[in-house]
Amino acid sequence: MRYEKRTAACRIEGTLNINEEVTDDALAAAELLRDEDLVSDGDVIVAGHSLGGALAPRIATEDRGLAGLAMLAAPARPLTEVLVDQYEYLANLDGTVTEMEGERLDEVRTAVDRIESGDVGQEETVLGASGAYWNSLLAYDPTATADALGRPAFVLQGERDYQVTVEGDLTEWRVAFADNADARIEQYPSLNHLFMPGEGQPTPAEYYEPSHVAESVVADLASWVRDTVDVGQ
């Protein structure tokens, strides 16, 4: 069953945290699947992309009946750190940081310093989210949570992803899953954050080009699911 997180699907009033945005709905979706006659209780897997991937270990911790978790382009670092790196990357795309870009970078770094120091009110909005949301996100350690799971996991990472990177994030997942014999990690050289193929330096513009998730990713994920729940071919 595929669905968008609620902040992408509808208008949300007031503040919310990562449980209300992602975790609670995923847990409800797993239960909904188990109610289907065609789905065995022990054959449910959670697959998340980007933030959803980072929160997959949290979801699996809450639902011990999940058969495994798949994490696509999942940030391992705090989202505040990821955001700063993204802004710096975009500002330097053309090799020159303009005065306007520099000012925006300073604004982002200042905002991140406030968030990380706990200097944002619960209902105050900073960088598009409330203080309550940032606090809930920073209180969660995705790699430590993943390390404690000991369940089948599949981490997929595009090497042309400038938002979640091989060096900054996948390296951390490799450490977190190092002792998990049921963990699989795959890199895809030509794929971006959306797992769509491209060439050269990745830019936001390619996100707007009609494309599809690479067949190799779909095939690998389907194969891993089959092996994990042992449903045959």
ChimeraX commands (.cxc) that place a marker at each C-alpha (Angstrom):
marker #1 position 0.00,0.00,0.00 radius 0.5
marker #1 position 1.46,3.33,-1.05 radius 0.5
marker #1 position 0.47,6.71,0.34 radius 0.5
marker #1 position 1.82,10.22,0.92 radius 0.5
marker #1 position 2.59,11.51,4.40 radius 0.5
marker #1 position -0.23,13.68,5.66 radius 0.5
marker #1 position 1.58,17.01,5.22 radius 0.5
marker #1 position 1.87,16.24,1.51 radius 0.5
marker #1 position -1.70,14.98,1.19 radius 0.5
marker #1 position -3.69,17.63,3.05 radius 0.5
marker #1 position -3.55,20.92,4.92 radius 0.5
marker #1 position -2.54,20.56,8.57 radius 0.5
marker #1 position -3.53,23.19,11.10 radius 0.5
marker #1 position -1.38,23.92,14.15 radius 0.5
marker #1 position 1.83,22.23,15.23 radius 0.5
marker #1 position 2.74,18.59,14.83 radius 0.5
marker #1 position 5.65,16.28,15.55 radius 0.5
marker #1 position 7.27,13.45,13.62 radius 0.5
marker #1 position 4.93,10.86,15.12 radius 0.5
marker #1 position 1.90,12.81,13.93 radius 0.5
marker #1 position 3.41,13.48,10.52 radius 0.5
marker #1 position 4.90,10.06,9.73 radius 0.5
marker #1 position 5.11,7.34,12.38 radius 0.5
marker #1 position 1.48,7.08,13.51 radius 0.5
marker #1 position 0.13,6.83,9.96 radius 0.5
marker #1 position 2.67,4.16,9.01 radius 0.5
marker #1 position 1.69,2.09,12.04 radius 0.5
marker #1 position -1.98,2.47,11.09 radius 0.5
marker #1 position -1.19,1.46,7.50 radius 0.5
marker #1 position 0.55,-1.71,8.70 radius 0.5
marker #1 position -2.50,-2.66,10.74 radius 0.5
marker #1 position -4.77,-1.93,7.79 radius 0.5
marker #1 position -2.71,-4.27,5.62 radius 0.5
marker #1 position -2.91,-7.04,8.22 radius 0.5
marker #1 position -6.68,-6.81,8.06 radius 0.5
marker #1 position -6.55,-7.80,4.38 radius 0.5
marker #1 position -7.23,-11.48,3.70 radius 0.5
marker #1 position -4.40,-11.66,1.14 radius 0.5
marker #1 position -1.77,-10.39,3.60 radius 0.5
marker #1 position -0.31,-12.58,6.33 radius 0.5
marker #1 position 0.28,-10.79,9.63 radius 0.5
marker #1 position 4.01,-11.44,9.51 radius 0.5
marker #1 position 4.50,-10.37,5.90 radius 0.5
marker #1 position 4.25,-6.59,6.27 radius 0.5
marker #1 position 7.30,-4.49,5.42 radius 0.5
marker #1 position 7.64,-0.72,5.78 radius 0.5
marker #1 position 9.45,1.17,3.01 radius 0.5
marker #1 position 10.19,4.86,3.39 radius 0.5
marker #1 position 11.82,7.47,1.18 radius 0.5
marker #1 position 14.00,10.33,2.45 radius 0.5
marker #1 position 12.59,11.40,5.85 radius 0.5
marker #1 position 10.29,8.37,5.70 radius 0.5
marker #1 position 13.36,6.20,5.29 radius 0.5
marker #1 position 15.07,7.79,8.27 radius 0.5
marker #1 position 11.97,7.16,10.37 radius 0.5
marker #1 position 11.58,3.53,9.24 radius 0.5
marker #1 position 13.65,2.25,12.20 radius 0.5
marker #1 position 11.40,4.24,14.54 radius 0.5
marker #1 position 8.32,2.71,12.93 radius 0.5
marker #1 position 9.83,-0.78,13.17 radius 0.5
marker #1 position 10.62,-0.20,16.84 radius 0.5
marker #1 position 6.97,0.61,17.51 radius 0.5
marker #1 position 5.69,-2.31,15.42 radius 0.5
marker #1 position 7.66,-5.43,16.36 radius 0.5
marker #1 position 5.57,-7.49,13.96 radius 0.5
marker #1 position 7.07,-5.96,10.82 radius 0.5
marker #1 position 9.04,-8.38,8.68 radius 0.5
marker #1 position 11.61,-5.74,7.74 radius 0.5
marker #1 position 12.25,-2.20,6.63 radius 0.5
marker #1 position 13.43,-0.64,3.36 radius 0.5
marker #1 position 15.09,2.76,3.48 radius 0.5
marker #1 position 15.45,4.73,0.25 radius 0.5
marker #1 position 17.68,7.83,0.30 radius 0.5
marker #1 position 17.38,7.98,4.07 radius 0.5
marker #1 position 19.30,10.73,5.90 radius 0.5
marker #1 position 21.36,9.37,8.79 radius 0.5
marker #1 position 22.48,12.78,10.03 radius 0.5
marker #1 position 20.32,15.36,11.83 radius 0.5
marker #1 position 18.03,17.07,9.32 radius 0.5
marker #1 position 19.43,20.44,10.36 radius 0.5
marker #1 position 22.88,19.38,9.17 radius 0.5
marker #1 position 21.44,17.96,5.97 radius 0.5
marker #1 position 19.60,21.23,5.26 radius 0.5
marker #1 position 22.71,23.37,5.66 radius 0.5
marker #1 position 24.66,21.09,3.31 radius 0.5
marker #1 position 21.85,21.29,0.74 radius 0.5
marker #1 position 21.78,25.09,0.80 radius 0.5
marker #1 position 25.56,25.23,0.51 radius 0.5
marker #1 position 25.51,22.83,-2.43 radius 0.5
marker #1 position 22.87,24.80,-4.31 radius 0.5
marker #1 position 24.57,28.13,-3.63 radius 0.5
marker #1 position 27.83,26.78,-5.09 radius 0.5
marker #1 position 26.34,25.05,-8.13 radius 0.5
marker #1 position 27.59,27.66,-10.58 radius 0.5
marker #1 position 30.90,28.09,-8.77 radius 0.5
marker #1 position 29.98,31.51,-7.38 radius 0.5
marker #1 position 28.05,32.43,-4.25 radius 0.5
marker #1 position 26.15,35.66,-4.89 radius 0.5
marker #1 position 25.48,38.23,-2.20 radius 0.5
marker #1 position 21.84,37.13,-2.05 radius 0.5
marker #1 position 22.83,33.46,-1.79 radius 0.5
marker #1 position 25.34,34.29,0.94 radius 0.5
marker #1 position 22.70,36.16,2.92 radius 0.5
marker #1 position 20.30,33.23,2.61 radius 0.5
marker #1 position 23.00,30.83,3.76 radius 0.5
marker #1 position 23.65,32.99,6.81 radius 0.5
marker #1 position 19.92,33.05,7.58 radius 0.5
marker #1 position 19.74,29.26,7.36 radius 0.5
marker #1 position 22.80,28.74,9.55 radius 0.5
marker #1 position 21.42,31.17,12.15 radius 0.5
marker #1 position 18.06,29.39,12.12 radius 0.5
marker #1 position 19.76,26.01,12.51 radius 0.5
marker #1 position 21.81,27.30,15.45 radius 0.5
marker #1 position 18.57,28.40,17.13 radius 0.5
marker #1 position 16.88,25.06,16.45 radius 0.5
marker #1 position 19.81,23.00,17.74 radius 0.5
marker #1 position 20.15,25.13,20.86 radius 0.5
marker #1 position 16.45,24.73,21.69 radius 0.5
marker #1 position 15.84,28.44,21.24 radius 0.5
marker #1 position 12.67,28.06,19.15 radius 0.5
marker #1 position 9.21,28.24,20.71 radius 0.5
marker #1 position 6.95,25.22,20.38 radius 0.5
marker #1 position 4.57,27.05,18.06 radius 0.5
marker #1 position 7.16,29.25,16.33 radius 0.5
marker #1 position 7.81,28.39,12.69 radius 0.5
marker #1 position 11.46,28.24,11.59 radius 0.5
marker #1 position 12.64,26.84,8.25 radius 0.5
marker #1 position 9.12,25.71,7.46 radius 0.5
marker #1 position 8.45,23.76,10.65 radius 0.5
marker #1 position 7.42,24.46,14.24 radius 0.5
marker #1 position 9.68,24.28,17.24 radius 0.5
marker #1 position 7.66,21.29,18.43 radius 0.5
marker #1 position 8.44,19.48,15.18 radius 0.5
marker #1 position 12.16,20.26,15.26 radius 0.5
marker #1 position 12.42,19.17,18.90 radius 0.5
marker #1 position 10.79,15.82,18.13 radius 0.5
marker #1 position 13.08,15.30,15.15 radius 0.5
marker #1 position 16.29,16.18,16.99 radius 0.5
marker #1 position 15.34,13.89,19.86 radius 0.5
marker #1 position 15.36,10.92,17.48 radius 0.5
marker #1 position 18.62,9.12,16.63 radius 0.5
marker #1 position 17.99,7.08,13.46 radius 0.5
marker #1 position 21.28,5.16,13.38 radius 0.5
marker #1 position 21.18,4.17,17.05 radius 0.5
marker #1 position 17.58,3.05,16.62 radius 0.5
marker #1 position 18.52,1.02,13.53 radius 0.5
marker #1 position 21.51,-0.53,15.30 radius 0.5
marker #1 position 19.26,-1.84,18.09 radius 0.5
marker #1 position 16.67,-3.40,15.77 radius 0.5
marker #1 position 18.39,-6.55,14.51 radius 0.5
marker #1 position 15.80,-7.08,11.80 radius 0.5
marker #1 position 16.01,-7.42,8.00 radius 0.5
marker #1 position 16.76,-4.07,6.39 radius 0.5
marker #1 position 17.48,-2.82,2.89 radius 0.5
marker #1 position 19.18,0.56,2.39 radius 0.5
marker #1 position 19.17,2.00,-1.14 radius 0.5
marker #1 position 21.19,5.07,-2.14 radius 0.5
marker #1 position 21.66,6.93,-5.40 radius 0.5
marker #1 position 25.21,8.17,-5.90 radius 0.5
marker #1 position 24.02,11.36,-7.66 radius 0.5
marker #1 position 21.88,12.36,-4.69 radius 0.5
marker #1 position 22.98,15.78,-3.41 radius 0.5
marker #1 position 20.30,15.92,-0.69 radius 0.5
marker #1 position 21.17,12.67,1.07 radius 0.5
marker #1 position 24.70,11.63,0.25 radius 0.5
marker #1 position 26.89,8.56,0.14 radius 0.5
marker #1 position 29.65,10.30,2.12 radius 0.5
marker #1 position 27.47,11.98,4.72 radius 0.5
marker #1 position 24.66,9.47,5.22 radius 0.5
marker #1 position 25.20,6.06,3.66 radius 0.5
marker #1 position 28.53,5.78,5.46 radius 0.5
marker #1 position 26.66,6.17,8.76 radius 0.5
marker #1 position 24.10,3.51,7.80 radius 0.5
marker #1 position 26.91,1.08,6.99 radius 0.5
marker #1 position 28.22,1.51,10.51 radius 0.5
marker #1 position 24.76,1.20,12.06 radius 0.5
marker #1 position 24.02,-2.07,10.23 radius 0.5
marker #1 position 27.56,-3.50,10.38 radius 0.5
marker #1 position 26.58,-6.24,12.85 radius 0.5
marker #1 position 23.25,-7.03,11.20 radius 0.5
marker #1 position 23.62,-10.08,8.96 radius 0.5
marker #1 position 20.15,-9.43,7.58 radius 0.5
marker #1 position 20.97,-5.94,6.33 radius 0.5
marker #1 position 21.57,-5.22,2.64 radius 0.5
marker #1 position 22.96,-1.97,1.24 radius 0.5
marker #1 position 22.99,-1.01,-2.43 radius 0.5
marker #1 position 24.36,2.02,-4.29 radius 0.5
marker #1 position 23.15,3.13,-7.72 radius 0.5
marker #1 position 25.76,5.21,-9.61 radius 0.5
marker #1 position 23.54,7.17,-12.00 radius 0.5
marker #1 position 20.51,7.80,-9.77 radius 0.5
marker #1 position 19.46,10.97,-7.95 radius 0.5
marker #1 position 17.39,11.53,-4.80 radius 0.5
marker #1 position 14.25,10.38,-6.63 radius 0.5
marker #1 position 16.04,7.25,-7.88 radius 0.5
marker #1 position 15.75,8.51,-11.42 radius 0.5
marker #1 position 18.73,8.32,-13.80 radius 0.5
marker #1 position 20.81,11.26,-14.97 radius 0.5
marker #1 position 24.28,12.39,-15.92 radius 0.5
marker #1 position 26.73,14.96,-14.68 radius 0.5
marker #1 position 26.31,17.23,-11.71 radius 0.5
marker #1 position 22.82,16.81,-10.19 radius 0.5
marker #1 position 20.57,19.87,-9.98 radius 0.5
marker #1 position 17.00,20.53,-8.81 radius 0.5
marker #1 position 15.96,21.10,-12.45 radius 0.5
marker #1 position 16.12,17.37,-13.23 radius 0.5
marker #1 position 13.39,16.70,-10.67 radius 0.5
marker #1 position 10.96,18.36,-13.07 radius 0.5
marker #1 position 11.92,16.20,-16.04 radius 0.5
marker #1 position 9.42,13.39,-16.71 radius 0.5
marker #1 position 10.99,10.10,-15.71 radius 0.5
marker #1 position 10.48,6.90,-13.74 radius 0.5
marker #1 position 12.12,5.25,-10.78 radius 0.5
marker #1 position 14.90,3.10,-12.21 radius 0.5
marker #1 position 13.86,-0.43,-13.07 radius 0.5
marker #1 position 16.87,-1.79,-11.18 radius 0.5
marker #1 position 15.61,-0.22,-7.94 radius 0.5
marker #1 position 12.11,-1.64,-8.39 radius 0.5
marker #1 position 13.50,-5.07,-9.21 radius 0.5
marker #1 position 15.94,-5.08,-6.29 radius 0.5
marker #1 position 13.30,-3.97,-3.84 radius 0.5
marker #1 position 10.77,-6.52,-5.09 radius 0.5
marker #1 position 13.36,-9.31,-4.93 radius 0.5
marker #1 position 14.39,-8.35,-1.41 radius 0.5
marker #1 position 10.76,-8.29,-0.25 radius 0.5
marker #1 position 10.14,-11.73,-1.74 radius 0.5
marker #1 position 13.22,-13.16,-0.02 radius 0.5
marker #1 position 12.42,-11.47,3.27 radius 0.5
marker #1 position 8.83,-12.70,3.58 radius 0.5
marker #1 position 9.53,-15.95,1.68 radius 0.5
marker #1 position 6.50,-15.73,-0.62 radius 0.5
marker #1 position 8.20,-17.40,-3.59 radius 0.5
marker #1 position 8.29,-16.07,-7.16 radius 0.5
marker link #1:1,2 radius 0.2
marker link #1:2,3 radius 0.2
marker link #1:3,4 radius 0.2
marker link #1:4,5 radius 0.2
marker link #1:5,6 radius 0.2
marker link #1:6,7 radius 0.2
marker link #1:7,8 radius 0.2
marker link #1:8,9 radius 0.2
marker link #1:9,10 radius 0.2
marker link #1:10,11 radius 0.2
marker link #1:11,12 radius 0.2
marker link #1:12,13 radius 0.2
marker link #1:13,14 radius 0.2
marker link #1:14,15 radius 0.2
marker link #1:15,16 radius 0.2
marker link #1:16,17 radius 0.2
marker link #1:17,18 radius 0.2
marker link #1:18,19 radius 0.2
marker link #1:19,20 radius 0.2
marker link #1:20,21 radius 0.2
marker link #1:21,22 radius 0.2
marker link #1:22,23 radius 0.2
marker link #1:23,24 radius 0.2
marker link #1:24,25 radius 0.2
marker link #1:25,26 radius 0.2
marker link #1:26,27 radius 0.2
marker link #1:27,28 radius 0.2
marker link #1:28,29 radius 0.2
marker link #1:29,30 radius 0.2
marker link #1:30,31 radius 0.2
marker link #1:31,32 radius 0.2
marker link #1:32,33 radius 0.2
marker link #1:33,34 radius 0.2
marker link #1:34,35 radius 0.2
marker link #1:35,36 radius 0.2
marker link #1:36,37 radius 0.2
marker link #1:37,38 radius 0.2
marker link #1:38,39 radius 0.2
marker link #1:39,40 radius 0.2
marker link #1:40,41 radius 0.2
marker link #1:41,42 radius 0.2
marker link #1:42,43 radius 0.2
marker link #1:43,44 radius 0.2
marker link #1:44,45 radius 0.2
marker link #1:45,46 radius 0.2
marker link #1:46,47 radius 0.2
marker link #1:47,48 radius 0.2
marker link #1:48,49 radius 0.2
marker link #1:49,50 radius 0.2
marker link #1:50,51 radius 0.2
marker link #1:51,52 radius 0.2
marker link #1:52,53 radius 0.2
marker link #1:53,54 radius 0.2
marker link #1:54,55 radius 0.2
marker link #1:55,56 radius 0.2
marker link #1:56,57 radius 0.2
marker link #1:57,58 radius 0.2
marker link #1:58,59 radius 0.2
marker link #1:59,60 radius 0.2
marker link #1:60,61 radius 0.2
marker link #1:61,62 radius 0.2
marker link #1:62,63 radius 0.2
marker link #1:63,64 radius 0.2
marker link #1:64,65 radius 0.2
marker link #1:65,66 radius 0.2
marker link #1:66,67 radius 0.2
marker link #1:67,68 radius 0.2
marker link #1:68,69 radius 0.2
marker link #1:69,70 radius 0.2
marker link #1:70,71 radius 0.2
marker link #1:71,72 radius 0.2
marker link #1:72,73 radius 0.2
marker link #1:73,74 radius 0.2
marker link #1:74,75 radius 0.2
marker link #1:75,76 radius 0.2
marker link #1:76,77 radius 0.2
marker link #1:77,78 radius 0.2
marker link #1:78,79 radius 0.2
marker link #1:79,80 radius 0.2
marker link #1:80,81 radius 0.2
marker link #1:81,82 radius 0.2
marker link #1:82,83 radius 0.2
marker link #1:83,84 radius 0.2
marker link #1:84,85 radius 0.2
marker link #1:85,86 radius 0.2
marker link #1:86,87 radius 0.2
marker link #1:87,88 radius 0.2
marker link #1:88,89 radius 0.2
marker link #1:89,90 radius 0.2
marker link #1:90,91 radius 0.2
marker link #1:91,92 radius 0.2
marker link #1:92,93 radius 0.2
marker link #1:93,94 radius 0.2
marker link #1:94,95 radius 0.2
marker link #1:95,96 radius 0.2
marker link #1:96,97 radius 0.2
marker link #1:97,98 radius 0.2
marker link #1:98,99 radius 0.2
marker link #1:99,100 radius 0.2
marker link #1:100,101 radius 0.2
marker link #1:101,102 radius 0.2
marker link #1:102,103 radius 0.2
marker link #1:103,104 radius 0.2
marker link #1:104,105 radius 0.2
marker link #1:105,106 radius 0.2
marker link #1:106,107 radius 0.2
marker link #1:107,108 radius 0.2
marker link #1:108,109 radius 0.2
marker link #1:109,110 radius 0.2
marker link #1:110,111 radius 0.2
marker link #1:111,112 radius 0.2
marker link #1:112,113 radius 0.2
marker link #1:113,114 radius 0.2
marker link #1:114,115 radius 0.2
marker link #1:115,116 radius 0.2
marker link #1:116,117 radius 0.2
marker link #1:117,118 radius 0.2
marker link #1:118,119 radius 0.2
marker link #1:119,120 radius 0.2
marker link #1:120,121 radius 0.2
marker link #1:121,122 radius 0.2
marker link #1:122,123 radius 0.2
marker link #1:123,124 radius 0.2
marker link #1:124,125 radius 0.2
marker link #1:125,126 radius 0.2
marker link #1:126,127 radius 0.2
marker link #1:127,128 radius 0.2
marker link #1:128,129 radius 0.2
marker link #1:129,130 radius 0.2
marker link #1:130,131 radius 0.2
marker link #1:131,132 radius 0.2
marker link #1:132,133 radius 0.2
marker link #1:133,134 radius 0.2
marker link #1:134,135 radius 0.2
marker link #1:135,136 radius 0.2
marker link #1:136,137 radius 0.2
marker link #1:137,138 radius 0.2
marker link #1:138,139 radius 0.2
marker link #1:139,140 radius 0.2
marker link #1:140,141 radius 0.2
marker link #1:141,142 radius 0.2
marker link #1:142,143 radius 0.2
marker link #1:143,144 radius 0.2
marker link #1:144,145 radius 0.2
marker link #1:145,146 radius 0.2
marker link #1:146,147 radius 0.2
marker link #1:147,148 radius 0.2
marker link #1:148,149 radius 0.2
marker link #1:149,150 radius 0.2
marker link #1:150,151 radius 0.2
marker link #1:151,152 radius 0.2
marker link #1:152,153 radius 0.2
marker link #1:153,154 radius 0.2
marker link #1:154,155 radius 0.2
marker link #1:155,156 radius 0.2
marker link #1:156,157 radius 0.2
marker link #1:157,158 radius 0.2
marker link #1:158,159 radius 0.2
marker link #1:159,160 radius 0.2
marker link #1:160,161 radius 0.2
marker link #1:161,162 radius 0.2
marker link #1:162,163 radius 0.2
marker link #1:163,164 radius 0.2
marker link #1:164,165 radius 0.2
marker link #1:165,166 radius 0.2
marker link #1:166,167 radius 0.2
marker link #1:167,168 radius 0.2
marker link #1:168,169 radius 0.2
marker link #1:169,170 radius 0.2
marker link #1:170,171 radius 0.2
marker link #1:171,172 radius 0.2
marker link #1:172,173 radius 0.2
marker link #1:173,174 radius 0.2
marker link #1:174,175 radius 0.2
marker link #1:175,176 radius 0.2
marker link #1:176,177 radius 0.2
marker link #1:177,178 radius 0.2
marker link #1:178,179 radius 0.2
marker link #1:179,180 radius 0.2
marker link #1:180,181 radius 0.2
marker link #1:181,182 radius 0.2
marker link #1:182,183 radius 0.2
marker link #1:183,184 radius 0.2
marker link #1:184,185 radius 0.2
marker link #1:185,186 radius 0.2
marker link #1:186,187 radius 0.2
marker link #1:187,188 radius 0.2
marker link #1:188,189 radius 0.2
marker link #1:189,190 radius 0.2
marker link #1:190,191 radius 0.2
marker link #1:191,192 radius 0.2
marker link #1:192,193 radius 0.2
marker link #1:193,194 radius 0.2
marker link #1:194,195 radius 0.2
marker link #1:195,196 radius 0.2
marker link #1:196,197 radius 0.2
marker link #1:197,198 radius 0.2
marker link #1:198,199 radius 0.2
marker link #1:199,200 radius 0.2
marker link #1:200,201 radius 0.2
marker link #1:201,202 radius 0.2
marker link #1:202,203 radius 0.2
marker link #1:203,204 radius 0.2
marker link #1:204,205 radius 0.2
marker link #1:205,206 radius 0.2
marker link #1:206,207 radius 0.2
marker link #1:207,208 radius 0.2
marker link #1:208,209 radius 0.2
marker link #1:209,210 radius 0.2
marker link #1:210,211 radius 0.2
marker link #1:211,212 radius 0.2
marker link #1:212,213 radius 0.2
marker link #1:213,214 radius 0.2
marker link #1:214,215 radius 0.2
marker link #1:215,216 radius 0.2
marker link #1:216,217 radius 0.2
marker link #1:217,218 radius 0.2
marker link #1:218,219 radius 0.2
marker link #1:219,220 radius 0.2
marker link #1:220,221 radius 0.2
marker link #1:221,222 radius 0.2
marker link #1:222,223 radius 0.2
marker link #1:223,224 radius 0.2
marker link #1:224,225 radius 0.2
marker link #1:225,226 radius 0.2
marker link #1:226,227 radius 0.2
marker link #1:227,228 radius 0.2
marker link #1:228,229 radius 0.2
marker link #1:229,230 radius 0.2
marker link #1:230,231 radius 0.2
marker link #1:231,232 radius 0.2
marker link #1:232,233 radius 0.2
view
